[in-house]
Amino acid sequence: MPEDRRCAVQLEVGIATVVGLLPEQITLTVNTVEQTEVDMNFGAYERLLSQKIGSVPPTQ
């Protein structure tokens, strides 16, 4: 977990660069969650991402 928090600063800089903002305008917060919560929600995120790139049709 400490590694994740250290990486947040680098991710903030990267995101700011991509979207054209200053790094000070981006704030990432690292929260600890249980693996079961990740497993439960991963399918929903995967589906939304697939819809966004057009590989699956939107849910009706």
C-alpha distances in whole Angstrom, upper triangle without the diagonal:
4,5,5,7,9,10,11,14,15,15,17,20,20,21,23,25,25,27,29,27,26,22,23,24,20,18,14,12,9,9,8,11,12,13,17,16,15,18,20,20,19,23,24,22,23,27,27,26,28,31,30,31,34,33,34,36,35,35,38
4,5,5,6,9,10,12,14,15,16,18,19,20,22,24,25,26,28,26,25,21,21,23,20,17,14,12,10,11,11,14,16,17,20,20,19,22,24,23,23,27,27,25,26,30,29,28,31,33,32,33,36,36,36,39,38,38,41
4,5,5,6,9,11,11,12,15,16,17,18,20,22,23,24,26,25,23,20,21,22,19,17,14,13,10,13,12,15,17,17,21,20,18,21,24,23,22,26,26,24,25,28,28,26,29,31,30,30,34,33,35,37,36,37,40
4,5,5,6,10,10,10,12,15,15,16,18,20,20,22,24,22,21,18,19,20,16,14,11,10,7,9,10,13,15,15,19,18,16,19,21,20,19,23,23,20,22,25,24,23,26,28,27,27,31,30,31,34,33,33,37
4,5,5,8,10,10,11,14,15,16,17,19,20,21,23,21,20,16,16,18,14,12,9,8,6,9,10,14,17,18,21,19,18,21,23,22,21,25,25,22,24,27,26,25,28,30,28,29,33,33,34,36,34,35,38
4,5,6,8,9,11,12,14,15,17,18,20,21,22,21,19,15,16,18,15,13,11,11,10,13,14,17,20,21,24,23,21,24,26,25,24,27,28,25,26,29,28,26,30,32,30,30,34,34,35,38,36,37,41
4,5,5,6,9,10,11,12,14,16,17,18,20,19,17,14,15,17,14,12,10,11,10,13,14,17,20,20,23,22,19,23,25,23,22,25,25,22,23,27,25,23,26,29,27,27,30,31,32,34,33,34,38
4,5,5,6,9,10,10,12,14,15,16,18,16,15,11,13,14,10,8,6,7,7,11,13,16,19,20,23,21,19,22,24,22,21,24,24,21,22,25,24,22,25,27,25,26,29,30,31,33,32,33,36
4,5,5,6,9,10,11,13,15,16,16,14,12,9,10,12,9,8,8,10,11,14,17,20,23,24,27,25,23,26,28,25,24,28,27,24,25,28,26,25,28,30,27,28,31,32,34,36,34,35,39
4,5,5,6,9,10,11,13,15,15,14,13,9,12,13,11,11,10,12,13,17,19,21,24,24,27,26,23,26,28,26,24,27,27,23,25,28,26,24,27,29,26,26,30,30,32,34,34,35,38
4,5,5,6,8,10,11,12,14,13,13,9,12,12,9,9,8,11,11,15,17,19,22,22,25,23,20,23,25,22,21,24,23,20,21,24,22,20,23,25,22,23,26,27,29,31,30,31,35
4,5,5,6,9,10,11,12,10,9,6,8,9,6,6,7,10,12,15,18,21,24,24,27,24,22,25,27,24,23,26,25,21,23,25,23,21,25,26,23,24,28,29,30,32,31,32,35
4,6,5,6,9,10,10,9,8,5,8,10,8,10,10,14,15,19,22,24,27,27,30,28,25,28,30,27,26,28,28,24,25,28,25,23,26,28,25,25,29,30,32,34,33,34,37
4,5,5,6,9,10,10,10,8,12,12,10,12,12,15,16,20,22,24,27,26,29,27,24,27,28,25,24,26,25,22,23,25,23,20,23,25,22,22,25,27,29,31,30,32,35
4,5,5,6,8,8,9,8,11,10,8,10,10,14,15,18,21,23,26,26,28,25,23,26,27,23,22,24,23,19,21,23,20,18,21,22,19,20,23,25,27,28,27,29,32
4,6,5,6,5,6,5,8,7,6,10,11,15,17,20,24,25,29,29,31,28,26,29,30,26,25,28,26,23,24,26,23,21,25,25,22,22,26,28,30,31,30,32,34
4,6,5,6,7,8,11,11,10,13,14,18,20,23,26,28,31,31,33,31,28,31,32,29,27,29,28,24,25,27,25,22,25,26,22,22,26,28,30,31,31,33,36
4,6,8,10,11,14,13,11,14,15,19,20,23,26,27,30,30,32,29,26,29,30,26,25,27,25,22,22,24,21,19,22,22,19,19,22,24,26,28,27,30,32
4,6,9,10,13,11,10,13,15,18,20,23,26,27,30,30,32,29,27,29,30,26,25,27,25,22,23,24,21,19,22,22,18,19,22,25,26,27,26,29,31
4,7,9,12,10,11,14,16,20,22,26,29,30,33,33,35,33,30,33,33,30,29,31,29,25,27,28,25,23,26,26,22,22,26,28,30,31,30,32,35
4,6,8,6,8,12,14,18,20,24,27,29,32,33,35,32,30,33,33,30,29,31,29,26,27,29,26,24,27,27,24,25,28,30,32,33,31,33,36
4,5,5,7,11,14,17,20,23,27,29,32,33,35,32,30,34,34,31,30,33,31,28,29,31,28,27,30,30,27,28,31,33,35,36,34,36,39
4,5,6,8,11,14,17,20,23,26,29,30,32,30,28,31,32,29,28,31,30,26,28,30,27,26,29,30,26,27,31,33,34,36,34,36,38
4,6,7,11,14,17,20,23,26,30,31,33,30,29,32,33,30,30,32,31,28,30,32,29,28,31,32,29,30,33,35,36,37,36,37,40
4,7,10,13,17,20,23,25,29,30,32,29,28,31,31,28,28,31,29,25,28,29,26,25,29,29,26,27,31,33,34,35,33,34,36
4,7,10,13,16,20,22,25,26,28,26,24,27,28,25,24,27,25,22,24,26,23,22,26,26,23,25,28,30,31,32,30,32,34
4,7,10,13,17,19,23,24,26,23,22,25,26,23,23,26,24,21,24,26,24,23,26,27,24,26,30,31,32,33,31,32,34
4,7,10,13,15,19,20,22,20,18,22,23,20,20,23,22,19,21,24,21,21,24,25,23,25,28,29,30,31,29,30,33
4,6,10,13,16,18,20,17,16,20,21,19,19,23,21,19,22,24,22,22,25,26,25,26,30,30,31,32,30,30,33
4,7,10,13,15,17,15,14,18,19,17,17,21,20,18,20,23,22,21,25,26,25,26,30,30,30,32,30,30,33
4,6,10,12,15,12,12,16,16,15,16,20,19,17,20,23,22,22,25,26,25,27,30,30,30,32,30,29,32
4,7,10,12,10,10,14,15,15,16,19,19,18,20,23,23,23,26,27,27,29,31,31,31,32,31,30,33
4,7,8,7,7,11,11,11,13,16,17,16,18,21,21,21,24,26,25,27,30,29,29,30,28,27,30
4,5,5,7,9,10,11,13,16,17,17,18,21,22,22,24,26,27,28,30,29,29,31,29,28,31
4,5,5,6,9,10,10,13,15,15,16,19,20,20,22,25,25,26,28,27,26,29,27,26,29
4,5,5,6,9,10,12,14,15,16,18,20,20,22,24,25,27,28,27,26,27,26,24,27
4,5,5,6,8,11,12,12,14,16,17,18,20,22,23,25,26,25,24,26,24,22,25
4,5,5,6,9,10,10,12,14,15,16,18,20,20,22,24,23,22,24,23,22,25
4,6,5,8,10,10,11,13,15,16,17,19,21,22,23,22,21,23,22,21,24
4,6,7,8,10,11,13,14,16,17,19,20,22,23,22,20,22,20,18,21
4,6,5,7,9,10,11,13,14,16,17,19,20,19,18,19,18,16,19
4,5,5,6,9,10,11,12,14,15,17,18,17,16,18,17,16,20
4,5,5,6,9,10,10,12,14,16,16,15,13,15,14,13,17
4,5,5,6,9,10,11,12,15,15,15,13,14,12,11,14
4,5,5,6,9,10,11,12,14,14,13,15,13,13,17
4,6,5,6,9,10,11,12,11,11,13,12,13,17
4,5,5,6,9,10,10,9,8,10,9,9,13
4,5,5,6,9,10,10,9,10,8,9,13
4,5,5,6,9,9,9,11,11,12,16
4,5,5,6,5,6,8,9,11,15
4,6,5,6,5,6,6,8,12
4,5,8,8,9,9,11,14
4,6,8,10,11,14,17
4,5,7,8,12,15
4,7,10,12,15
4,7,9,12
4,6,9
4,6
4
